[in-house]
Structure formats: structure tokens, C-alpha cells
Amino acid sequence: MKKITIAIDGYSSSGKSTMAKQLAKKIGYVYVDSGAMYRATTLYALRHGMTSRETGVDTAALVAALPDIHISFTLAPDETQHTLLNGEDVEKEIRGMEVSGWVSPVAVIPEVRHYLVKLQQSYGNDKGIVMDGRDIGTTVFPDAEMKVFVQASPEVRARRRYEELIEKGTPSDYDAVLANIKERDHIDTTRKESPLRKAEDAFVLDNDNLSREEQMEVLVKLFDEKTRG
Ligand code: DC
């Protein structure tokens, strides 16, 4: 069967990562979490004093440091994918509220985007990949054979993220999570450089009222259609 490229885009905490991971596992494709790459870059900026409440992100310093930022992925013993920043497993730290609070201003920097988009495109050379993010179907892989755009209301997404944070042992305030999601939606959709938007040829998956199983059914059906023949 021919291998294709699958792009899954959508809003923060819309469940796209879980969905993309499950799909990749089911069809034997490689999964790449592009958001983790923006998060790891943000962690680097935080650790190197490149953020300030008063002046925001020190763009010049971060852009100058890009050649020193090496991001990769590894499979943990429990078979979950972990993100490495310069060889260090930062999976837990990049999911915390501090990184979540700074990631959108980092992700608007054009040089950061160009650097990470190139890296993302290199992963897709051999196809057989599922990548999730905001601009995968529009900028990273505009020729992807299968594109999905995932939608869910801010409240449903905040509830999911809130429960995820509790599960990960880093509980947080629901209202703060909701505010963060709304703020990220705003920045992600209004930024100049590759804003979050649905690719014209993307299939819209509205998952407010769909179970995980129902979502997978929809995706596998779409995959079968795209790879048939
Ligand atoms: O998917 P996520 O919530 O882990 O992504 C974290 C942030 O990274 C998100 O707020 C926007 C940014 N991002 C992006 O700009 N482009 C991508 N392809 C993926 C994520």
C-alpha cells in the first residue's frame, strides 16, 4: 500500500495529539508532535533568561541561539514518545503551565518557525508520517494527501487540559487553564506568520460530541479512502 503524509491541525487541547498518536500506531506510521518542538524551544528561552514579564521574549537572543537548540524524540520504556532538548528528556517540563504561558509569543517569531518547519519537513521525506500542529496542512506539508482540521469548544478543551494536568501530577486552576487556551487561540489565529487556519482541502473533525473511538473510526475511514488504489 502506498505511504502518504497525514497532517492533523487544530486548536490547543483539541485532542489532536492523542488522535494523531493513536492513528499512527494503528497504521504503523511515525508520529511527530510539532507543538513539542515549539515548547522545547520555549523551555530553552526560559532557562536562558530570554523572557521577561516587562519586555516579553528577547527575540534577538533566541534567534542567535537557534543553532544551539537541538530537538529530537525518543521512545520511553513505556513506549510513549518523549521530547529531547539537547539530549535531555524534557517531556514533563514542556507540558507545564510556564512553558504553555510563553509558547505562543515564541511561536510567532518567524526565524523560530522557519527553523522548526525545516526540521519538520525533513522528518517527512519518506512519507509514512502523521504530524500534528497548527500549520502542518498549510505550511509544513501543503501537499499532504490527508489533512484533518480538529475543532472543539474552548470549555471542552480546557476541561480536557485541566484533567490531563491533574493526571500528570501538576494540578492547576481550571479558570487559568481556560484563560490560557483562549489567549493561545487568539495569538495562534491572528499571528502574521502561518496562522492557525484550516487548509482548503482539510477534512473538518468537530469532536465536542465524539468519543475517542468514534474519532478513530472517522480517521481510519478517511485513511482507507486516501490510500486505496
Ligand atoms: O499543540 P501544542 O499545544 O503543544 O502547541 C504548543 C504551541 O506551539 C501552540 O500554542 C502554538 C504553537 N504551535 C505552532 O505555532 N505551530 C505548530 N505547528 C504547533 C504548535
Residues whose N, C-alpha, C, O or C-beta is under 5 A from the ligand:
A	BS01	DC	S12 S13 S34 G35 A36 Y38 V103 S104 A107 D132 G133 R134 D135 R184
